[in-house]
Amino acid sequence: MPAFSEKPPEDAIREISLKLKSTCGANIQHLLLFFTSQYPPLTLIKSVNFTLKPHRLFGLQVPALIYGGIHRAKGVLAIAVNNAHAAMKEVLLKSDDWENTESTFRRELRDLPGEKSFMFSALPPGASFANFRRGVNMAIGKNIPAIGAGYMKKFAYKHYVILNNRVEEGIVNLVGRGLHMDTLQMGGFVPLGKPFVITKSLPDHGLLIEINNRPAIEIYRHYFQDKFENFKKRRFFPFYPIGVHDGEGIRMISVADSLKDGSLLCLGSIKEGSRANFTILHQPTLFRTIKERLETIRKHGEGFVFMINSISRKKILMDAADEELLAIKTALGDKFKTAGICADYIIYPDKSLMEIGMETGNLLLSLWK
């Protein structure tokens, strides 16, 4: 059950505590706290321990929140998980230890044996997408139902994480069992221009080296011509994801940046020989299909839906970004509670490749049950 407040730190926690106690009772097992940069994490810890006294506390600083069907630039969002069968373990990767993802996961999860039913991850700026994905795959397996948020740019002085009574920095992960997450991505991207062929790539490292037998970056020069240098300088790559054609339709691949040799750093793997297009977000298509896309969630009748929206999507839609959230909330109905956060890119379970996926364009919906 979610609760939200925009009041000053101590008042915000008191308001949230009253809301949660009225719906969940006084015994909070797991409390997830998402907060914007206006809220000092040490103050939040002190206030939460005084009012709610949860058995386990997890917190994450984020650039913006989602509550009440709109984006919120300031506030605290609390989610109480009181499932008696839910067990969670925090796995923290320090900034100087990101290459040891596999060994860290294996060591920290020794006291949480058995099959893991969920993972929530948050990656700060500078984290290696490829190392993280590869380490998790080897330590836990490719089929772990993982969701999460990643950041390529700093949105605050520190990337704060709360783990019980500690304030940390680094890659944080919640791994557990007893809580199941059904995920759905809201797309709306349509192919743009003629298809091209990936002629050289390193999928395990997320590198796209050649397109149509030329340095991959040249495809942007072809499309944007005299605007190319400004496009490259301002790193507008996330606004035009690559749509890879596979057996089930189009799989979205986000380009994070370009390298000096003309290669493109991607948040997903692209195999050589793949046919692809640039894509662009088409609002009429998006809003026309919202109700249809939500049918897989609505069939559950009720529940809590956690959202992770990409900042690039929010920028593309501008004023329509809140319209999308309100349309989703309306389509789901009053029996579904919705809340969430914003990120530079989302982490999701890629069902077509059966591994962890990362991309910047879509809005991720996750039904927790």
Buried (B, 14 or more C-beta within 10 A) or exposed (E): BBBBBBBEBBEBBBBBBEBBBEEBEEEBBBBBBBBBBBBBBEBBBBBBBEBBEBEBBBBBBBBBBBBBBEBBEBBBBBBBBBBEEBBBBBBBBEEEEBEBBBEBBBEBBEEBEEEBBBBBBBBBEEBBBBBBBBBBBBBBEBBBBBBBBBBBEEBEEEBBBBBEEEBBBBBBBBBBBBBEBBBBBBBBBBBEEEEBEBBBBBBEBBBBBBBEEBBBBBBBBBBBEEEBEEBBEEBBBBBBBBBBBBEEEBBBBBBBEBBEEBBBBBBBBBEBEBEBBBBBBBEEEBBEEBBEBBEEBBEBEEBBBBBBBBBBBBEBBEEBBBBBBEBBBEBBEEEBBBBBBBBBBBBBBBEEBEBBBBBBBBBBBBBBE
